[in-house]
Amino acid sequence: MTELDLIRAELRGLVDPDVGSGVTDPKAPEGALFPKEASAVDRAVPNKAGRAAAHQTMAEIGHHESSVLMVPDRSLI
């Protein structure tokens, strides 16, 4: 079990089972993005760890295959 796995397991023990959590290493190679996300971040900083963590979180609470998109004011939806 990696250090990130241990952190994620600790988080799971602190919150309600209906709450998801995503833990990623911002120094790790970027994770896979959904096509809509790739176009949304083409001018962003190289690291996509936040989206990878969001994908983990959504999968954990049963929302698979969901993109994290940005609206014109650059907030995420």
All heavy atoms as a GROMACS GRO file, in nm:
protein
  567
    1MET      N    1   0.085  -0.117   0.000
    1MET     CA    2   0.000   0.000   0.000
    1MET      C    3   0.090   0.124   0.000
    1MET      O    4   0.180   0.135   0.080
    1MET     CB    5  -0.090  -0.005   0.122
    1MET     CG    6  -0.192   0.105   0.127
    1MET     SD    7  -0.310   0.088   0.264
    1MET     CE    8  -0.447   0.018   0.177
    2THR      N    9   0.062   0.217  -0.090
    2THR     CA   10   0.142   0.338  -0.101
    2THR      C   11   0.102   0.440   0.005
    2THR      O   12  -0.003   0.427   0.070
    2THR     CB   13   0.126   0.404  -0.239
    2THR    OG1   14  -0.007   0.456  -0.250
    2THR    CG2   15   0.154   0.306  -0.352
    3GLU      N   16   0.182   0.543   0.019
    3GLU     CA   17   0.151   0.649   0.114
    3GLU      C   18   0.018   0.716   0.077
    3GLU      O   19  -0.063   0.748   0.164
    3GLU     CB   20   0.264   0.752   0.118
    3GLU     CG   21   0.243   0.859   0.221
    3GLU     CD   22   0.360   0.956   0.231
    3GLU    OE1   23   0.458   0.944   0.156
    3GLU    OE2   24   0.350   1.047   0.314
    4LEU      N   25  -0.005   0.737  -0.053
    4LEU     CA   26  -0.132   0.798  -0.096
    4LEU      C   27  -0.250   0.708  -0.063
    4LEU      O   28  -0.356   0.756  -0.024
    4LEU     CB   29  -0.128   0.829  -0.246
    4LEU     CG   30  -0.038   0.944  -0.288
    4LEU    CD1   31  -0.039   0.962  -0.439
    4LEU    CD2   32  -0.078   1.074  -0.219
    5ASP      N   33  -0.232   0.576  -0.077
    5ASP     CA   34  -0.338   0.482  -0.040
    5ASP      C   35  -0.370   0.491   0.108
    5ASP      O   36  -0.487   0.486   0.149
    5ASP     CB   37  -0.299   0.338  -0.076
    5ASP     CG   38  -0.291   0.313  -0.225
    5ASP    OD1   39  -0.363   0.381  -0.302
    5ASP    OD2   40  -0.212   0.225  -0.264
    6LEU      N   41  -0.266   0.504   0.191
    6LEU     CA   42  -0.286   0.517   0.335
    6LEU      C   43  -0.360   0.646   0.370
    6LEU      O   44  -0.450   0.647   0.453
    6LEU     CB   45  -0.150   0.513   0.408
    6LEU     CG   46  -0.077   0.380   0.404
    6LEU    CD1   47   0.064   0.395   0.460
    6LEU    CD2   48  -0.154   0.274   0.480
    7ILE      N   49  -0.322   0.754   0.304
    7ILE     CA   50  -0.390   0.882   0.327
    7ILE      C   51  -0.537   0.871   0.287
    7ILE      O   52  -0.626   0.914   0.361
    7ILE     CB   53  -0.321   0.996   0.248
    7ILE    CG1   54  -0.182   1.022   0.306
    7ILE    CG2   55  -0.406   1.124   0.250
    7ILE    CD1   56  -0.095   1.112   0.221
    8ARG      N   57  -0.562   0.811   0.173
    8ARG     CA   58  -0.700   0.796   0.125
    8ARG      C   59  -0.780   0.709   0.222
    8ARG      O   60  -0.895   0.740   0.253
    8ARG     CB   61  -0.698   0.735  -0.014
    8ARG     CG   62  -0.830   0.744  -0.084
    8ARG     CD   63  -0.810   0.719  -0.231
    8ARG     NE   64  -0.937   0.738  -0.296
    8ARG     CZ   65  -0.979   0.666  -0.398
    8ARG    NH1   66  -0.903   0.572  -0.448
    8ARG    NH2   67  -1.096   0.690  -0.451
    9ALA      N   68  -0.721   0.601   0.273
    9ALA     CA   69  -0.790   0.515   0.369
    9ALA      C   70  -0.821   0.591   0.497
    9ALA      O   71  -0.931   0.576   0.554
    9ALA     CB   72  -0.704   0.392   0.399
   10GLU      N   73  -0.728   0.675   0.543
   10GLU     CA   74  -0.752   0.757   0.662
   10GLU      C   75  -0.869   0.852   0.639
   10GLU      O   76  -0.954   0.870   0.726
   10GLU     CB   77  -0.627   0.835   0.700
   10GLU     CG   78  -0.520   0.752   0.765
   10GLU     CD   79  -0.558   0.706   0.905
   10GLU    OE1   80  -0.622   0.783   0.980
   10GLU    OE2   81  -0.525   0.591   0.938
   11LEU      N   82  -0.871   0.916   0.522
   11LEU     CA   83  -0.981   1.007   0.490
   11LEU      C   84  -1.115   0.935   0.491
   11LEU      O   85  -1.214   0.988   0.541
   11LEU     CB   86  -0.959   1.072   0.353
   11LEU     CG   87  -0.856   1.182   0.346
   11LEU    CD1   88  -0.831   1.223   0.201
   11LEU    CD2   89  -0.901   1.303   0.428
   12ARG      N   90  -1.116   0.815   0.436
   12ARG     CA   91  -1.241   0.738   0.430
   12ARG      C   92  -1.294   0.712   0.571
   12ARG      O   93  -1.415   0.708   0.592
   12ARG     CB   94  -1.220   0.605   0.358
   12ARG     CG   95  -1.184   0.613   0.214
   12ARG     CD   96  -1.297   0.643   0.120
   12ARG     NE   97  -1.407   0.550   0.136
   12ARG     CZ   98  -1.533   0.584   0.116
   12ARG    NH1   99  -1.563   0.704   0.077
   12ARG    NH2  100  -1.629   0.498   0.132
   13GLY      N  101  -1.204   0.693   0.666
   13GLY     CA  102  -1.246   0.668   0.803
   13GLY      C  103  -1.296   0.791   0.876
   13GLY      O  104  -1.359   0.780   0.981
   14LEU      N  105  -1.269   0.909   0.822
   14LEU     CA  106  -1.308   1.033   0.888
   14LEU      C  107  -1.442   1.089   0.842
   14LEU      O  108  -1.497   1.177   0.907
   14LEU     CB  109  -1.200   1.140   0.864
   14LEU     CG  110  -1.063   1.113   0.924
   14LEU    CD1  111  -0.964   1.219   0.878
   14LEU    CD2  112  -1.071   1.110   1.076
   15VAL      N  113  -1.491   1.041   0.729
   15VAL     CA  114  -1.613   1.099   0.672
   15VAL      C  115  -1.722   0.994   0.656
   15VAL      O  116  -1.697   0.874   0.661
   15VAL     CB  117  -1.584   1.167   0.536
   15VAL    CG1  118  -1.488   1.283   0.551
   15VAL    CG2  119  -1.528   1.067   0.436
   16ASP      N  120  -1.842   1.042   0.634
   16ASP     CA  121  -1.957   0.956   0.609
   16ASP      C  122  -1.931   0.871   0.485
   16ASP      O  123  -1.865   0.918   0.392
   16ASP     CB  124  -2.078   1.049   0.586
   16ASP     CG  125  -2.207   0.974   0.573
   16ASP    OD1  126  -2.236   0.929   0.461
   16ASP    OD2  127  -2.277   0.959   0.676
   17PRO      N  128  -1.981   0.748   0.479
   17PRO     CA  129  -1.958   0.662   0.362
   17PRO      C  130  -2.008   0.721   0.230
   17PRO      O  131  -1.962   0.681   0.123
   17PRO     CB  132  -2.034   0.534   0.395
   17PRO     CG  133  -2.053   0.535   0.542
   17PRO     CD  134  -2.055   0.679   0.584
   18ASP      N  135  -2.101   0.816   0.236
   18ASP     CA  136  -2.153   0.878   0.114
   18ASP      C  137  -2.064   0.990   0.062
   18ASP      O  138  -2.092   1.051  -0.041
   18ASP     CB  139  -2.294   0.933   0.137
   18ASP     CG  140  -2.394   0.822   0.164
   18ASP    OD1  141  -2.372   0.709   0.116
   18ASP    OD2  142  -2.493   0.848   0.235
   19VAL      N  143  -1.956   1.021   0.134
   19VAL     CA  144  -1.863   1.126   0.094
   19VAL      C  145  -1.743   1.061   0.028
   19VAL      O  146  -1.683   0.970   0.083
   19VAL     CB  147  -1.819   1.211   0.216
   19VAL    CG1  148  -1.714   1.313   0.176
   19VAL    CG2  149  -1.938   1.278   0.281
   20GLY      N  150  -1.709   1.106  -0.092
   20GLY     CA  151  -1.593   1.052  -0.162
   20GLY      C  152  -1.470   1.139  -0.140
   20GLY      O  153  -1.480   1.253  -0.098
   21SER      N  154  -1.355   1.080  -0.167
   21SER     CA  155  -1.230   1.156  -0.156
   21SER      C  156  -1.136   1.111  -0.266
   21SER      O  157  -1.135   0.995  -0.304
   21SER     CB  158  -1.165   1.136  -0.019
   21SER     OG  159  -1.131   1.000  -0.002
   22GLY      N  160  -1.059   1.204  -0.316
   22GLY     CA  161  -0.959   1.173  -0.417
   22GLY      C  162  -0.824   1.225  -0.369
   22GLY      O  163  -0.815   1.337  -0.320
   23VAL      N  164  -0.721   1.143  -0.382
   23VAL     CA  165  -0.588   1.182  -0.337
   23VAL      C  166  -0.491   1.154  -0.451
   23VAL      O  167  -0.483   1.041  -0.499
   23VAL     CB  168  -0.546   1.102  -0.212
   23VAL    CG1  169  -0.406   1.141  -0.168
   23VAL    CG2  170  -0.646   1.120  -0.099
   24THR      N  171  -0.422   1.256  -0.497
   24THR     CA  172  -0.326   1.238  -0.606
   24THR      C  173  -0.196   1.309  -0.572
   24THR      O  174  -0.193   1.397  -0.488
   24THR     CB  175  -0.380   1.293  -0.740
   24THR    OG1  176  -0.409   1.432  -0.724
   24THR    CG2  177  -0.505   1.221  -0.786
   25ASP      N  178  -0.092   1.270  -0.641
   25ASP     CA  179   0.038   1.332  -0.624
   25ASP      C  180   0.055   1.437  -0.734
   25ASP      O  181   0.058   1.402  -0.852
   25ASP     CB  182   0.147   1.226  -0.636
   25ASP     CG  183   0.287   1.282  -0.622
   25ASP    OD1  184   0.303   1.406  -0.613
   25ASP    OD2  185   0.380   1.201  -0.620
   26PRO      N  186   0.062   1.565  -0.700
   26PRO     CA  187   0.074   1.668  -0.803
   26PRO      C  188   0.203   1.658  -0.884
   26PRO      O  189   0.213   1.716  -0.991
   26PRO     CB  190   0.066   1.799  -0.726
   26PRO     CG  191   0.092   1.764  -0.585
   26PRO     CD  192   0.057   1.620  -0.566
   27LYS      N  193   0.300   1.582  -0.836
   27LYS     CA  194   0.425   1.565  -0.910
   27LYS      C  195   0.422   1.445  -1.002
   27LYS      O  196   0.513   1.426  -1.082
   27LYS     CB  197   0.542   1.552  -0.813
   27LYS     CG  198   0.565   1.677  -0.730
   27LYS     CD  199   0.678   1.658  -0.633
   27LYS     CE  200   0.691   1.782  -0.547
   27LYS     NZ  201   0.789   1.763  -0.440
   28ALA      N  202   0.318   1.362  -0.992
   28ALA     CA  203   0.306   1.243  -1.075
   28ALA      C  204   0.265   1.282  -1.217
   28ALA      O  205   0.208   1.391  -1.238
   28ALA     CB  206   0.203   1.148  -1.016
   29PRO      N  207   0.292   1.195  -1.313
   29PRO     CA  208   0.246   1.225  -1.450
   29PRO      C  209   0.094   1.244  -1.448
   29PRO      O  210   0.024   1.178  -1.371
   29PRO     CB  211   0.283   1.099  -1.529
   29PRO     CG  212   0.385   1.030  -1.446
   29PRO     CD  213   0.360   1.069  -1.303
   30GLU      N  214   0.048   1.335  -1.531
   30GLU     CA  215  -0.094   1.365  -1.530
   30GLU      C  216  -0.178   1.243  -1.568
   30GLU      O  217  -0.136   1.158  -1.645
   30GLU     CB  218  -0.125   1.482  -1.622
   30GLU     CG  219  -0.085   1.460  -1.765
   30GLU     CD  220  -0.099   1.586  -1.847
   30GLU    OE1  221  -0.029   1.684  -1.819
   30GLU    OE2  222  -0.181   1.585  -1.940
   31GLY      N  223  -0.294   1.234  -1.507
   31GLY     CA  224  -0.386   1.125  -1.535
   31GLY      C  225  -0.460   1.149  -1.665
   31GLY      O  226  -0.451   1.255  -1.727
   32ALA      N  227  -0.535   1.049  -1.704
   32ALA     CA  228  -0.614   1.059  -1.827
   32ALA      C  229  -0.727   1.160  -1.809
   32ALA      O  230  -0.791   1.165  -1.704
   32ALA     CB  231  -0.670   0.923  -1.862
   33LEU      N  232  -0.748   1.239  -1.910
   33LEU     CA  233  -0.858   1.335  -1.910
   33LEU      C  234  -0.964   1.289  -2.008
   33LEU      O  235  -0.933   1.224  -2.108
   33LEU     CB  236  -0.809   1.473  -1.951
   33LEU     CG  237  -0.707   1.541  -1.860
   33LEU    CD1  238  -0.664   1.674  -1.921
   33LEU    CD2  239  -0.764   1.563  -1.722
   34PHE      N  240  -1.087   1.324  -1.982
   34PHE     CA  241  -1.193   1.300  -2.078
   34PHE      C  242  -1.177   1.402  -2.191
   34PHE      O  243  -1.120   1.511  -2.170
   34PHE     CB  244  -1.330   1.315  -2.012
   34PHE     CG  245  -1.358   1.208  -1.910
   34PHE    CD1  246  -1.352   1.234  -1.775
   34PHE    CD2  247  -1.389   1.078  -1.951
   34PHE    CE1  248  -1.377   1.136  -1.682
   34PHE    CE2  249  -1.414   0.979  -1.859
   34PHE     CZ  250  -1.408   1.007  -1.724
   35PRO      N  251  -1.224   1.371  -2.312
   35PRO     CA  252  -1.204   1.462  -2.426
   35PRO      C  253  -1.250   1.606  -2.398
   35PRO      O  254  -1.179   1.701  -2.433
   35PRO     CB  255  -1.286   1.399  -2.538
   35PRO     CG  256  -1.284   1.252  -2.507
   35PRO     CD  257  -1.289   1.246  -2.355
   36LYS      N  258  -1.364   1.624  -2.335
   36LYS     CA  259  -1.411   1.760  -2.306
   36LYS      C  260  -1.318   1.832  -2.210
   36LYS      O  261  -1.301   1.953  -2.216
   36LYS     CB  262  -1.553   1.756  -2.248
   36LYS     CG  263  -1.658   1.720  -2.350
   36LYS     CD  264  -1.795   1.720  -2.287
   36LYS     CE  265  -1.902   1.681  -2.385
   36LYS     NZ  266  -2.035   1.678  -2.324
   37GLU      N  267  -1.257   1.758  -2.118
   37GLU     CA  268  -1.164   1.819  -2.024
   37GLU      C  269  -1.035   1.859  -2.094
   37GLU      O  270  -0.979   1.964  -2.065
   37GLU     CB  271  -1.129   1.720  -1.912
   37GLU     CG  272  -1.244   1.690  -1.820
   37GLU     CD  273  -1.210   1.582  -1.723
   37GLU    OE1  274  -1.143   1.484  -1.760
   37GLU    OE2  275  -1.251   1.596  -1.606
   38ALA      N  276  -0.987   1.775  -2.183
   38ALA     CA  277  -0.861   1.803  -2.252
   38ALA      C  278  -0.868   1.937  -2.324
   38ALA      O  279  -0.775   2.017  -2.319
   38ALA     CB  280  -0.828   1.690  -2.350
   39SER      N  281  -0.981   1.965  -2.390
   39SER     CA  282  -0.994   2.092  -2.460
   39SER      C  283  -1.009   2.208  -2.362
   39SER      O  284  -0.968   2.319  -2.390
   39SER     CB  285  -1.112   2.089  -2.557
   39SER     OG  286  -1.235   2.075  -2.488
   40ALA      N  287  -1.065   2.181  -2.245
   40ALA     CA  288  -1.084   2.287  -2.145
   40ALA      C  289  -0.952   2.328  -2.079
   40ALA      O  290  -0.940   2.439  -2.030
   40ALA     CB  291  -1.183   2.242  -2.038
   41VAL      N  292  -0.854   2.239  -2.078
   41VAL     CA  293  -0.729   2.268  -2.009
   41VAL      C  294  -0.610   2.284  -2.102
   41VAL      O  295  -0.496   2.285  -2.058
   41VAL     CB  296  -0.697   2.160  -1.902
   41VAL    CG1  297  -0.804   2.157  -1.796
   41VAL    CG2  298  -0.677   2.025  -1.965
   42ASP      N  299  -0.636   2.301  -2.230
   42ASP     CA  300  -0.525   2.309  -2.326
   42ASP      C  301  -0.432   2.428  -2.300
   42ASP      O  302  -0.317   2.426  -2.338
   42ASP     CB  303  -0.574   2.307  -2.470
   42ASP     CG  304  -0.663   2.424  -2.507
   42ASP    OD1  305  -0.702   2.501  -2.418
   42ASP    OD2  306  -0.694   2.438  -2.626
   43ARG      N  307  -0.480   2.531  -2.229
   43ARG     CA  308  -0.395   2.646  -2.196
   43ARG      C  309  -0.360   2.650  -2.047
   43ARG      O  310  -0.302   2.745  -1.999
   43ARG     CB  311  -0.466   2.776  -2.234
   43ARG     CG  312  -0.483   2.792  -2.384
   43ARG     CD  313  -0.567   2.912  -2.417
   43ARG     NE  314  -0.703   2.885  -2.368
   43ARG     CZ  315  -0.788   2.976  -2.324
   43ARG    NH1  316  -0.756   3.101  -2.323
   43ARG    NH2  317  -0.907   2.943  -2.282
   44ALA      N  318  -0.396   2.546  -1.974
   44ALA     CA  319  -0.373   2.543  -1.830
   44ALA      C  320  -0.231   2.500  -1.797
   44ALA      O  321  -0.156   2.458  -1.885
   44ALA     CB  322  -0.473   2.448  -1.765
   45VAL      N  323  -0.198   2.507  -1.669
   45VAL     CA  324  -0.067   2.458  -1.625
   45VAL      C  325  -0.059   2.308  -1.653
   45VAL      O  326  -0.161   2.240  -1.660
   45VAL     CB  327  -0.045   2.487  -1.475
   45VAL    CG1  328  -0.036   2.635  -1.449
   45VAL    CG2  329  -0.151   2.423  -1.390
   46PRO      N  330   0.060   2.255  -1.671
   46PRO     CA  331   0.074   2.114  -1.711
   46PRO      C  332   0.012   2.011  -1.618
   46PRO      O  333  -0.034   1.908  -1.662
   46PRO     CB  334   0.226   2.094  -1.719
   46PRO     CG  335   0.283   2.230  -1.733
   46PRO     CD  336   0.188   2.323  -1.665
   47ASN      N  337   0.009   2.034  -1.487
   47ASN     CA  338  -0.037   1.932  -1.396
   47ASN      C  339  -0.190   1.929  -1.386
   47ASN      O  340  -0.252   2.032  -1.364
   47ASN     CB  341   0.024   1.956  -1.257
   47ASN     CG  342   0.006   1.837  -1.170
   47ASN    OD1  343  -0.106   1.795  -1.144
   47ASN    ND2  344   0.116   1.780  -1.126
   48LYS      N  345  -0.246   1.811  -1.396
   48LYS     CA  346  -0.392   1.794  -1.390
   48LYS      C  347  -0.432   1.711  -1.268
   48LYS      O  348  -0.532   1.641  -1.269
   48LYS     CB  349  -0.444   1.724  -1.517
   48LYS     CG  350  -0.390   1.777  -1.649
   48LYS     CD  351  -0.429   1.919  -1.676
   48LYS     CE  352  -0.390   1.966  -1.815
   48LYS     NZ  353  -0.252   1.971  -1.849
   49ALA      N  354  -0.353   1.716  -1.160
   49ALA     CA  355  -0.377   1.634  -1.042
   49ALA      C  356  -0.514   1.662  -0.981
   49ALA      O  357  -0.578   1.571  -0.929
   49ALA     CB  358  -0.267   1.656  -0.938
   50GLY      N  359  -0.560   1.786  -0.986
   50GLY     CA  360  -0.692   1.818  -0.930
   50GLY      C  361  -0.803   1.744  -1.000
   50GLY      O  362  -0.895   1.691  -0.935
   51ARG      N  363  -0.798   1.737  -1.131
   51ARG     CA  364  -0.900   1.664  -1.204
   51ARG      C  365  -0.889   1.514  -1.176
   51ARG      O  366  -0.989   1.446  -1.164
   51ARG     CB  367  -0.890   1.693  -1.353
   51ARG     CG  368  -0.960   1.823  -1.391
   51ARG     CD  369  -0.973   1.838  -1.542
   51ARG     NE  370  -1.065   1.943  -1.577
   51ARG     CZ  371  -1.039   2.072  -1.568
   51ARG    NH1  372  -0.923   2.113  -1.524
   51ARG    NH2  373  -1.130   2.162  -1.603
   52ALA      N  374  -0.767   1.462  -1.165
   52ALA     CA  375  -0.751   1.320  -1.134
   52ALA      C  376  -0.812   1.289  -0.998
   52ALA      O  377  -0.879   1.187  -0.981
   52ALA     CB  378  -0.603   1.282  -1.138
   53ALA      N  379  -0.792   1.377  -0.901
   53ALA     CA  380  -0.851   1.358  -0.768
   53ALA      C  381  -1.003   1.366  -0.776
   53ALA      O  382  -1.074   1.290  -0.711
   53ALA     CB  383  -0.796   1.460  -0.669
   54ALA      N  384  -1.053   1.460  -0.856
   54ALA     CA  385  -1.198   1.471  -0.874
   54ALA      C  386  -1.255   1.345  -0.937
   54ALA      O  387  -1.362   1.297  -0.896
   54ALA     CB  388  -1.232   1.593  -0.959
   55HIS      N  389  -1.185   1.287  -1.034
   55HIS     CA  390  -1.230   1.162  -1.096
   55HIS      C  391  -1.236   1.050  -0.992
   55HIS      O  392  -1.333   0.973  -0.989
   55HIS     CB  393  -1.136   1.120  -1.209
   55HIS     CG  394  -1.142   1.210  -1.328
   55HIS    ND1  395  -1.051   1.204  -1.430
   55HIS    CD2  396  -1.227   1.310  -1.362
   55HIS    CE1  397  -1.080   1.294  -1.521
   55HIS    NE2  398  -1.186   1.360  -1.481
   56GLN      N  399  -1.134   1.040  -0.907
   56GLN     CA  400  -1.134   0.938  -0.801
   56GLN      C  401  -1.254   0.958  -0.710
   56GLN      O  402  -1.323   0.862  -0.674
   56GLN     CB  403  -1.008   0.948  -0.716
   56GLN     CG  404  -0.885   0.892  -0.773
   56GLN     CD  405  -0.769   0.908  -0.674
   56GLN    OE1  406  -0.787   0.936  -0.555
   56GLN    NE2  407  -0.648   0.887  -0.724
   57THR      N  408  -1.277   1.082  -0.671
   57THR     CA  409  -1.386   1.113  -0.579
   57THR      C  410  -1.520   1.077  -0.640
   57THR      O  411  -1.604   1.013  -0.575
   57THR     CB  412  -1.383   1.262  -0.541
   57THR    OG1  413  -1.255   1.292  -0.484
   57THR    CG2  414  -1.493   1.297  -0.444
   58MET      N  415  -1.542   1.115  -0.764
   58MET     CA  416  -1.670   1.084  -0.829
   58MET      C  417  -1.689   0.933  -0.844
   58MET      O  418  -1.798   0.882  -0.822
   58MET     CB  419  -1.679   1.154  -0.964
   58MET     CG  420  -1.696   1.305  -0.950
   58MET     SD  421  -1.725   1.391  -1.105
   58MET     CE  422  -1.567   1.374  -1.186
   59ALA      N  423  -1.583   0.861  -0.879
   59ALA     CA  424  -1.593   0.716  -0.892
   59ALA      C  425  -1.627   0.653  -0.758
   59ALA      O  426  -1.707   0.559  -0.750
   59ALA     CB  427  -1.463   0.658  -0.947
   60GLU      N  428  -1.570   0.705  -0.652
   60GLU     CA  429  -1.592   0.650  -0.519
   60GLU      C  430  -1.738   0.662  -0.475
   60GLU      O  431  -1.788   0.578  -0.403
   60GLU     CB  432  -1.502   0.723  -0.420
   60GLU     CG  433  -1.490   0.656  -0.286
   60GLU     CD  434  -1.379   0.718  -0.206
   60GLU    OE1  435  -1.262   0.686  -0.231
   60GLU    OE2  436  -1.412   0.799  -0.116
   61ILE      N  437  -1.806   0.766  -0.520
   61ILE     CA  438  -1.947   0.783  -0.483
   61ILE      C  439  -2.042   0.741  -0.594
   61ILE      O  440  -2.160   0.768  -0.590
   61ILE     CB  441  -1.976   0.928  -0.436
   61ILE    CG1  442  -1.947   1.030  -0.545
   61ILE    CG2  443  -1.899   0.960  -0.310
   61ILE    CD1  444  -1.990   1.172  -0.510
   62GLY      N  445  -1.988   0.669  -0.694
   62GLY     CA  446  -2.073   0.608  -0.796
   62GLY      C  447  -2.099   0.689  -0.920
   62GLY      O  448  -2.184   0.654  -1.000
   63HIS      N  449  -2.028   0.798  -0.943
   63HIS     CA  450  -2.045   0.879  -1.063
   63HIS      C  451  -1.926   0.855  -1.156
   63HIS      O  452  -1.829   0.928  -1.156
   63HIS     CB  453  -2.054   1.028  -1.028
   63HIS     CG  454  -2.177   1.063  -0.951
   63HIS    ND1  455  -2.299   1.079  -1.009
   63HIS    CD2  456  -2.196   1.080  -0.818
   63HIS    CE1  457  -2.389   1.106  -0.917
   63HIS    NE2  458  -2.328   1.107  -0.800
   64HIS      N  459  -1.934   0.749  -1.234
   64HIS     CA  460  -1.825   0.712  -1.323
   64HIS      C  461  -1.834   0.787  -1.457
   64HIS      O  462  -1.940   0.833  -1.497
   64HIS     CB  463  -1.827   0.562  -1.349
   64HIS     CG  464  -1.814   0.484  -1.222
   64HIS    ND1  465  -1.694   0.462  -1.160
   64HIS    CD2  466  -1.906   0.425  -1.143
   64HIS    CE1  467  -1.712   0.393  -1.051
   64HIS    NE2  468  -1.841   0.369  -1.038
   65GLU      N  469  -1.720   0.800  -1.522
   65GLU     CA  470  -1.713   0.858  -1.656
   65GLU      C  471  -1.768   1.001  -1.662
   65GLU      O  472  -1.843   1.036  -1.751
   65GLU     CB  473  -1.789   0.771  -1.757
   65GLU     CG  474  -1.741   0.628  -1.764
   65GLU     CD  475  -1.609   0.613  -1.836
   65GLU    OE1  476  -1.585   0.686  -1.933
   65GLU    OE2  477  -1.529   0.529  -1.794
   66SER      N  478  -1.733   1.083  -1.566
   66SER     CA  479  -1.781   1.221  -1.563
   66SER      C  480  -1.666   1.318  -1.585
   66SER      O  481  -1.561   1.305  -1.524
   66SER     CB  482  -1.846   1.252  -1.427
   66SER     OG  483  -1.958   1.171  -1.407
   67SER      N  484  -1.690   1.415  -1.671
   67SER     CA  485  -1.590   1.518  -1.697
   67SER      C  486  -1.602   1.630  -1.595
   67SER      O  487  -1.710   1.660  -1.547
   67SER     CB  488  -1.610   1.578  -1.836
   67SER     OG  489  -1.594   1.480  -1.935
   68VAL      N  490  -1.489   1.693  -1.564
   68VAL     CA  491  -1.487   1.812  -1.479
   68VAL      C  492  -1.459   1.927  -1.575
   68VAL      O  493  -1.349   1.940  -1.627
   68VAL     CB  494  -1.377   1.803  -1.371
   68VAL    CG1  495  -1.373   1.930  -1.288
   68VAL    CG2  496  -1.397   1.680  -1.284
   69LEU      N  497  -1.561   2.006  -1.600
   69LEU     CA  498  -1.552   2.111  -1.702
   69LEU      C  499  -1.542   2.250  -1.639
   69LEU      O  500  -1.570   2.268  -1.521
   69LEU     CB  501  -1.673   2.104  -1.794
   69LEU     CG  502  -1.693   1.970  -1.865
   69LEU    CD1  503  -1.820   1.972  -1.948
   69LEU    CD2  504  -1.573   1.936  -1.950
   70MET      N  505  -1.505   2.346  -1.720
   70MET     CA  506  -1.488   2.483  -1.675
   70MET      C  507  -1.584   2.572  -1.756
   70MET      O  508  -1.599   2.555  -1.875
   70MET     CB  509  -1.343   2.526  -1.700
   70MET     CG  510  -1.305   2.652  -1.632
   70MET     SD  511  -1.129   2.694  -1.648
   70MET     CE  512  -1.054   2.558  -1.727
   71VAL      N  513  -1.646   2.667  -1.687
   71VAL     CA  514  -1.734   2.762  -1.754
   71VAL      C  515  -1.652   2.888  -1.783
   71VAL      O  516  -1.539   2.901  -1.741
   71VAL     CB  517  -1.860   2.791  -1.668
   71VAL    CG1  518  -1.948   2.667  -1.658
   71VAL    CG2  519  -1.826   2.841  -1.531
   72PRO      N  520  -1.710   2.983  -1.862
   72PRO     CA  521  -1.631   3.099  -1.906
   72PRO      C  522  -1.562   3.177  -1.793
   72PRO      O  523  -1.455   3.232  -1.814
   72PRO     CB  524  -1.735   3.187  -1.977
   72PRO     CG  525  -1.830   3.087  -2.035
   72PRO     CD  526  -1.841   2.980  -1.927
   73ASP      N  527  -1.619   3.180  -1.672
   73ASP     CA  528  -1.550   3.253  -1.564
   73ASP      C  529  -1.441   3.169  -1.499
   73ASP      O  530  -1.383   3.207  -1.399
   73ASP     CB  531  -1.650   3.304  -1.460
   73ASP     CG  532  -1.710   3.192  -1.375
   73ASP    OD1  533  -1.677   3.073  -1.395
   73ASP    OD2  534  -1.792   3.225  -1.286
   74ARG      N  535  -1.412   3.051  -1.557
   74ARG     CA  536  -1.307   2.958  -1.518
   74ARG      C  537  -1.337   2.879  -1.391
   74ARG      O  538  -1.252   2.811  -1.338
   74ARG     CB  539  -1.170   3.026  -1.509
   74ARG     CG  540  -1.139   3.100  -1.638
   74ARG     CD  541  -1.002   3.113  -1.686
   74ARG     NE  542  -0.901   3.016  -1.664
   74ARG     CZ  543  -0.864   2.921  -1.751
   74ARG    NH1  544  -0.928   2.908  -1.864
   74ARG    NH2  545  -0.765   2.841  -1.723
   75SER      N  546  -1.463   2.888  -1.341
   75SER     CA  547  -1.501   2.802  -1.230
   75SER      C  548  -1.532   2.662  -1.287
   75SER      O  549  -1.554   2.648  -1.407
   75SER     CB  550  -1.624   2.858  -1.157
   75SER     OG  551  -1.735   2.867  -1.244
   76LEU      N  552  -1.528   2.562  -1.202
   76LEU     CA  553  -1.548   2.425  -1.248
   76LEU      C  554  -1.690   2.380  -1.222
   76LEU      O  555  -1.752   2.417  -1.124
   76LEU     CB  556  -1.451   2.330  -1.176
   76LEU     CG  557  -1.303   2.360  -1.196
   76LEU    CD1  558  -1.219   2.267  -1.113
   76LEU    CD2  559  -1.265   2.349  -1.342
   77ILE      N  560  -1.738   2.296  -1.315
   77ILE     CA  561  -1.869   2.235  -1.298
   77ILE      C  562  -1.856   2.085  -1.311
   77ILE      O  563  -1.764   2.033  -1.366
   77ILE     CB  564  -1.973   2.288  -1.399
   77ILE    CG1  565  -1.925   2.263  -1.542
   77ILE    CG2  566  -2.002   2.433  -1.374
   77ILE    CD1  567  -2.030   2.290  -1.647
   0.00000   0.00000   0.00000
